[in-house]
Amino acid sequence: MNAIWMFMRKNFKVILAVVAVSAFLWSFMPKRQHDPEKDKMLLDLISFVIEKGHYSPTAMDDKFSKGVYDDFLDAVDPSKRFFIESDIKEFKPYEYEIDDMIKNRDLTFFNLVYDKLQKRMSEAKVIYRALNDKPYDFKVDETINIDSDKIAFAKNYSDLKNRWRLQMKLSVLASLVDKQEIEEGKKTKDPNYKVKTYEQLEKESRESTLKSLNEYFDFIDELEKSNWFEIYVNSIVTQFDPHTFYFAPEEKEKFDISMSGKLEGIGARLQKKNDHTEISELISGGPAWRCKQLEAGDIILKVGQGAAEPVEVVGMRLDDVVKKIKGPKGTEVRLTVKKVDGSIQVVILKRDVVEIEETYAKSSVVEKNGKKFGIIYLPKFYIDFENDDNRDAAKDVATEVEKLKKAGVQGIVMDLRDNGGGSLKTVVDITGLFIDRGPVVQIRSSNGKKEVLNDHDSKVQWDGPLVVLQNNFSASASEIFAAAIQDYKRGIILGSKQSYGKGTVQNVIDLNQFIKNSTFGDFGALKTTTQKFYRINGGSTQLEGVTSDIPMPDRYSYIKIGERDVHNAMPWDKIDQAVYQPTKSVLNFETVVINSQKRIAENAQFKLIDENAKWINDRKEDNIVSLSLDKYKKEVAAIEEVTKKYKAITSYKNNLNFVSLPSEIEVMKKDSVLAQKRKDWHDVLAKDAYIDEALNVLGDIKSNFVNKNVAIKNTKPKLLTKS
């Protein structure tokens, strides 16, 4: 989603020139490592780089200060289980002073919060260990609100102890119910199995909860003050926009590794939502993607290594959760996840090397209603900026289009679902495969200067029926492509009501290049928003994304998702449109849309998906959980009973046969791994209602296109006469 920044190197040279002038300010450095002076200079550096390089730097005023104040406290105590009201009263005087403190290199607020947090965390260790000494009474009718945003900080130390009691009681209760179900399952399989007693299971559950908390605080104890300062810095920089982010030296190294596209793990991107770890994206081809049991929006509750007791990760730092999930190829990890529908599921995965190959374009052929169609799946707009001879998305898509033409397809689906973006160069080149020469996207810098990126090649590689399939997670470069196809009226956009809504460009700036003779070591890097891009019709994709010509129900239809659900997102705006001429390739656009809308409205699968989406929306405020064993079991059973109905969504079959192209079939004869990966993909497509409707739409489109390969194969005198 943020790889677009790589295209903007030439623009960043201007920033370098400006910032370099101020480098002498930091040419004299104290000689102590880990000195507070380094923190102060880091604030100076970041403030200066953002002021000179950010697309639209926010004024550092009282509103800015309030934002930093709220975000920092929420970041260090998201579940409100450390600070109490008296602490907040101590912090309150600084609520509107942080902007001035940043300018004055004053770390008083940070130091106050840090010192108080360390004190409260030490006290919390005493609290939770004391609470775990005796069994909990699950006959008492009490509840807990699990939405920390809806509760205030504890009034006093006694209130805080009770909050810990309720949270631990819930953890033990959930574990107890899980263990009871496991025991019942063992008894069902083996009538001679001796079921463990309630007392045994309750004790095991308390021990499990204690172990998880011990490990959580072990991680906390390993953190240095610099780690907490990194959180403070990001509470500052994210006030400018959600995609501006500070990488400490260690995090910059991880970022560089991630850009290489190769890692060992499960192949899932995670994000922090309050005190929970949420799956934001599955990497195509990775273990998480292959297992077909995980999806974006799932919340990870526990992580277990092989058969070992799983560790609760609620409230744990994202980095620490990632460390637990990552591991050597072939090792097993067990994730206890809360699904989007509220059900709890244990997913067993074998870690693997997540290869770059799995992010490359791939295609398949399918026949429906007597017509042959092609599907190109593009996970991201990739490119190697260091070597033009290496693979990139534009060259690969062009190759796939050519293969599909030779296979005699009469329409193509460009599947951009979950495509988070990538290179501007590749999206311009790929759009050029489907249009005559002309503008593809507009870019505006902070000084108002506008640049139009054009396709200069008049060759149209595919001028036949085209459908672009998108969803809520199609972002950035994906939105540029979909918007260009829509503005040129070159094809039909199908999928979620709208795409993600990210219309900004980022640069990653190495802060060390502005420092002379530093004795402090590495200062890390800053990823900052430097430009915005716009459709050729002048509209921004920021916030609004690209609206589908034919919107389809999905699990997120009634909840906010994407950029519009992100704190401090930049606003939507528009500029003058570029000069372009719509192609109007779809001769019966209105009829195609009406026919599709009618099919969707009558389709039982989409009715069920829409009903499920409404149910998810209705439950999003249901955050009160009973701590009575009987009531808790009834609540869990009620959720499971409802979700049984919606499990039918995953059993849908479109009865279509998807096959690889001849050239790939030859390769698969020698590559069993690739053969299995393609089989897995085709199995997924065969259960995909959205692909099914995309093919229906392709079949409805009337155009002037004739695929010569089809004409050669199907030429008969009577057909020629009719035509």
Buried (B, 14 or more C-beta within 10 A) or exposed (E): BBBBBBBBEEBBEBBEEBBEEBEEBBEEBEEEEEBBEBBBBBBBBBBBBBEBBBBEBBEBEBEBBBBBBEBBBBBBBBBBBBBBBEBBEEBEEBBBBBBBBBEEBBBEBBBBBBEBBBEBBEBBBEBBEEBBEEEBEBEEEEBBEBEBEEBEBBEEEEEBBBBBBBBBBBBBBBBBBBBBEEBEEEEEEEEEEEEBEBEEBBBBBBBBBBBBBEBBBEBBEEBEBBBBBBBBBBBBBBBBBBBBBBBBBBBBBBBEEEEEBEBBBBBBBBEBEBBBBBBBBBBBBBBBBBBBBBBBBBBBBBBBBEEEBBBBBBBBBEBBBBEBBBBEEEBBBBBBBBBBBBBBBBBEBBBBBBBEBBBBBBBBBBBBEEBBBBBBBBBBBBBEEEEEEEBBBBBBBBBBBEBBBBBBBBBBBBBBBBBBBBBBBBBBBBBBBBBBEBBBBBBBBBEEEEEBBBBEEEEBBBBBBBBBBBBBBBBBBBBBBBBBBBBBBBBBBBBBBBBBBBBBBBBBBEBBEBBEEBEBEBBBBBBBBBBBBBBBBBBBBBBBBBBBBBBBBBBBBBBEBBBBBBEBBBEBBEBEBBEBEEBEBBEEBEEBBEBBEEBBEEBEBBEBBBBBBEBBBEBEEEBEBBBBBEBBBEBBEEBBEBBEEBEEBEEBEBEBEBBBBEEBEEEBEEEEEBBEBBEBBBEBBBBBBBBBBBBBBBBBBEBEBEBEBBEEEEEEEEEEEEE
